[in-house]
Amino acid sequence: MALLDNLYHITAQTTLPEDEGGGTVFRIALHPDSAIYRAHFPGRPITPGACMIQIVEELARQYFADATLYVHSITNLKFLALLEPQHHPIVEVVLCGTPSQLRATFRDGSLLFARFTLSLF
């Protein structure tokens, strides 16, 4: 199941200048009424880590304009804070790198929720 338009939607996309490392920032709005949040967890919904990885996979397909990309491996995966849609309904997903070494970060201002590096093929 695609998470785009089910768990989140994209509100903006901005290209980062090369002197800031290049890449792009996707601003996404989470859908707190999604079935995923009703199940994970009732009364205190939290964005599942597996969904965060899938969100990056879906955004990477747009960023690289290649619908055939899928996650091959993940390294340096760190979940740093709970991403609760009621407290952080809009977050930024920063993607930098190439499909073979893509760095991803979920953030809201200076608060980091997760960061990891993945390879897509």
N, C-alpha and C positions, 0 to 999 in steps of 0.2 A: 504494500500500500504506500503510495506517495504521501509524504507528510505535508508537502506544499499544498496550501489551501484546505488542509484538514487540521493540522496542528499549528500552522503558522502561515503568514503571508509576508511577502517582501514589500516594504514601504519605500525603500530607497536603496540605491547602489551608488557608491562613490569610489572613484579610482584614487589610490594614494600616489603622491609624487615619488619619483625614484629616490630622492634624498631622504624619504621617510621609509624606505625599504620596498616601495612598490606594492603591488597587490591591489586588493579592493576591500571595501567595507560594505557589507549588506546590513541594512537596518531591517529587522524583522519584528513583526507583531505576533505574539503568541495568542492562541485561541484557548482561553481558560475553560471554555465549555466543551472542548474536544473529549471524545470518549476515552482517549488515552489518559487525560488528566482525571476523569471521573474514576478510573481504575487505579491510578498511581499518584496519589493515594487519596481516597475519599476524605474530605474535610481539610486536607492539606496537600493539594496537588504539587508535585515536583516533576520537572522535566527529566525523563529517564536518560541516562547516559547513552544508551543505544540509539535513542532518538536524536540526541545531539550529534552523534556520528553520522546518522543518516541525513540530517539537515545539511551537514557539511558536504556530504556526497552529492546531494541534490543541488546545492549552491555551486559546487565545483563544476558540475555539468553546464550550468549557465555561464560561469566565469570563463571556462575554456571552450565553450560552444561545442561540446562533444557529449552527446546523449549516451554514448556507449561506456563512459567511465564508471568503474565500480571500485570500491575499496579493496585493496589487495592486502595491505598491512598497516598497522598503527604502532607508533613508537612514542615514548615520552608522554603518555596519556596521564593527565593530572586533572582531577575534579577538585576545584578549590572552594566552591561555595554552592549551596543549593540554589537552583534556578526555579523560583516559584513564580508562576505567571501572575498571581494577584499582586505581588510586590514589584515585579519587574516585567510588565506586560510587553515592553519594547526593549530589545537588546540588539547589540551589534555583533556580527560575526565577521571577523577579519580573516581573510585568506591571502597568504603570500607564498610565492614559490612556483613550482612546476608540478605537473601531475605526479611525477615520480617522487617528489619531496615537497608536499604542501603543508605549510604551517597554518593551523587554525586556532582562533581564540574567540571565546564567547565572553562579552563584557557589557557592562552598563557603567559608562564613565570609567572610573578607576577601579571598580569592583570587577574582578575576574572570576568567572564561573568555571571555565575549563580551558585547557590548552593542550594541543597535541599535534603530532606530525603524522601524516599518513601518505601512503603511496596508492595511487589510483592507476588502474589499467583498463 
